[in-house]
């Protein structure tokens, strides 16, 4: 399994700033399925009390009283400590089923209109892995993974 943790080139403006994904060798009849991992929920105070100044592109048309769009991308991201806990969990539980784990710091400022994974609805080829529902899930924060099977080759080549 290839583990790639890219470090930021400069100081990050917030602690919650790391994306994480994994590649599953075979999943639902597809090969090398990339799954984007994210925090699936947080408490309201974390969302409303956070200072998004400089973290999200300024949208002059947005009313100043409304929380900025794009904030969910940051709230769904991980701290360095959470990232490391998740990587260790994945290595211990799924090392034979994963081909890669990748982590990158977010690019700031986040685009103002960027939707988070929590805003996506599952579809015919896309859905979520809900790690919390797995009996052996040991972490104290909610974790989900988003996948889109239409982006990956089937396991068996069709003639």
N, C-alpha and C positions, 0 to 999 in steps of 0.2 A: 504494500500500500504506500502510495506517495502522499506525504503530508507537506503542504506548502503554506507557510505562515509568512505573509509579506508584512514587513514592518513599515510604519509611516516614515516618510522622508523628513518630516518636521513634526513639531509638537501638535497633537490633536486638540481641538478646542473643547472637546467634551469626552468624558470617560466612556460613554456608550457610543462606540464608533467602529465596531468591527462586524463585517459580514462573514458568513460561514456557509460553506456548501460541502456536499459529499457526493461521490459518484458510486452508485450501486452497480456491481458487476452484472446482475440480471434481476429485473424487477418487472412483474406483470407482463411477461412475454417480450420485454425489450432489453437491449444490452446497453451497458454504460449509461444509466439514467442519472442525470444530474438532479440533485435535490437541494433546494435553497432553504437553509435552516433559519428560523426566526423565533423571537419571543412572541407568543400568540396573544398575550394580554398583560396588563399592568394596572396598577391602581390609578384612579382618577387624579389623585393629587400629584403623582409623578408627571402626568401629562399636563395638567393645568399650571403647576408651579414651576415648571422648567423654563429657563430663559433660552429662547431660540434665536436671540440676536446674534447675527453672524453665522449661524448654523444653517439657515435656509435662505435661499435667494429672496431678496426683497420683492414683493409684489405690490406695486403702488396702487393697484385697483382693489386690493383686499381691505375690508374694514379693519381698523386697528384693534377692535374689541374681539375679533374672532381669532382663534388659534390658527397659526399658519398651516396651509397645506404642505405636505412634505414632512411634517413632524413625525408621522407614524413610521417612516423609514428609519428615523433615529431611535424611536421607542422600541422598534422591533429588533434593533441591533444589539450586540453584546458588548459587555466590558471585556477587558483582556482576561480577567479572572474567570468570567463565565465561559469565554471562548476556550480557555485551557481545560476547564472542567468538562465541557462538551467533547472536546477532542479526546481526552482520556477515556470518557465513557464510550465513545464510538470505537476507539482502539480496542478496548476490553471486550465489548459486546459483539462487534461486527467486523473484526479485522479480516476475516476470511471472505466476507461478502462485499467489502468496499475496495475500490481501486484507488481512490483519492479522497483527501480532505483538503479543502482550500479555504484560506482566510485572507481577507484584504481589508485595509482600513477604508472607511467611507471617504469620498471626496467631498470636501466642504467648500462652499456652501452647497447643500442639497438642493436640487431644482425645486422650485416652489410647488409645482403641480404634480410631483412624482407620487404615485399611489403606493401604498405599502401592500405587503402580502396579505394582511388581514382584511383588505378591501376586495380581494379577488374571490370570485365564486367558483367552486369546483365545476367541472364540465365533463364531457364525454371522455376526453383524453387527459385531463388535468385534475389534480386533486391534492390532498394533504395526507401526510403521515402524522398521526397524533401520538407523539412519544409518551405523553402522560398516561395514556390508556394501556401502555405496555406494563405488565405487572412488575418487571424488573427495573423500570425507570427510576433511578435513584436521586436525580437532581431536584432541587427545591424551587425551581422556576419552570414555568410552562414552555415547552418546546414543540414546535411543529416544523414540518418540512413540506415545501411546495414542489411538485413535479409536473412536467408536461410531457406525456408519452409521445406525442406527435413529433417531438424534436429528436427522437431516438430510433435507431434501427431495430427491427424485430430480431429476436434470437435466431430464428431459422430463416435462411435466405430463401426467398420464393423464386421458383424457376419461371 
